[in-house]
Amino acid sequence: MVGQCASLPDFRTCETTGEVSPPPYAVGTSVTYGCRPGYKAIEGKSLTIVCQSNSVWSDTSELCTAKECARHEVENGRLVNALDVTFGATISFTCNEGYRLIGVQSVKCVIKDSGVNWDNNFPICDVIPCNLPPGITNGTITNEAENYVFGTSITYKCNGDLSLVGNPSIHCTTKDKVNGVWSGPAPTCKAVHCSNPDIVNGKKTSGFQLHYSYNDAVVFECNPGYRIKGDNVVRCEANSTWVPPLPTCVSRNTGAATMVSVGSMPLMVAVLFITFHIYYLI
């Protein structure tokens, strides 16, 4: 109806203060609002609206906006969905690699006292610890420490002339992002002695030494006129044997003889790998 405003705007963030008469409202009628808990007045906006001569209220958009909870950071971690920290918002937490979450996984911005605050304390991201590393018999850990945490690496060393079989170093890691575990078992220290490798009609080209122990390698080659059969590189394994087996050198002049004839003269041709010989039969 001209000269009157219909029902009041339906605001989500605020409500009328004091007694308000039912509609319709005459032109010039003013109504004052107050922000609901968790909300505050929008800067530059009035909390009072007026029925104008065109029968429209002076403001029908929200008069209040959500309050914000304090922004915090988590050391060695980060916040998920942290762009919105207003009343009613929820943020989650995740830790950097090698750290585990101690505390709640998420918090919500709620009404507290006359304002808003998070409903719980922020968690912390604590470095993932490992138990003491596995021990080694007849050996030592060269870099022992009081505490072992994610990323810590240790190295083993054997006593005397014992050979270290296995990975000499392991490190603290995690499989579930909560508990620390070592990347592998400790190596073992054992006596490994391989015999002096030698091949007939061949020689070593590297790996010259008096004694051979675990993981020592030798490279062979054959003498002129011979070719190698097998692998030319062998390695001393933990069971004191060479792996793969030592190669052999076989003569290149191994072939088959075939009878042919040239004109009326028979010939025997020896088919060889590299050279051939022709014999005249008399």
Secondary structure as GFF3:
##gff-version 3
##sequence-region A 1 282
A	DSSP	beta_strand	4	5	.	.	.	ID=ss1
A	DSSP	beta_strand	14	16	.	.	.	ID=ss2
A	DSSP	beta_strand	25	26	.	.	.	ID=ss3
A	DSSP	beta_strand	30	35	.	.	.	ID=ss4
A	DSSP	beta_strand	39	41	.	.	.	ID=ss5
A	DSSP	beta_strand	48	50	.	.	.	ID=ss6
A	DSSP	beta_strand	64	66	.	.	.	ID=ss7
A	DSSP	beta_strand	77	80	.	.	.	ID=ss8
A	DSSP	beta_strand	90	95	.	.	.	ID=ss9
A	DSSP	beta_strand	99	102	.	.	.	ID=ss10
A	DSSP	beta_strand	106	112	.	.	.	ID=ss11
A	DSSP	beta_strand	115	118	.	.	.	ID=ss12
A	DSSP	beta_strand	124	127	.	.	.	ID=ss13
A	DSSP	beta_strand	129	130	.	.	.	ID=ss14
A	DSSP	beta_strand	139	141	.	.	.	ID=ss15
A	DSSP	beta_strand	148	149	.	.	.	ID=ss16
A	DSSP	beta_strand	153	158	.	.	.	ID=ss17
A	DSSP	beta_strand	163	165	.	.	.	ID=ss18
A	DSSP	beta_strand	169	174	.	.	.	ID=ss19
A	DSSP	beta_strand	180	182	.	.	.	ID=ss20
A	DSSP	beta_strand	188	190	.	.	.	ID=ss21
A	DSSP	beta_strand	202	206	.	.	.	ID=ss22
A	DSSP	beta_strand	217	222	.	.	.	ID=ss23
A	DSSP	beta_strand	226	229	.	.	.	ID=ss24
A	DSSP	beta_strand	233	236	.	.	.	ID=ss25
A	DSSP	beta_strand	242	243	.	.	.	ID=ss26
A	DSSP	beta_strand	248	251	.	.	.	ID=ss27
A	DSSP	beta_strand	256	262	.	.	.	ID=ss28
A	DSSP	beta_strand	265	271	.	.	.	ID=ss29
A	DSSP	beta_strand	277	280	.	.	.	ID=ss30
###
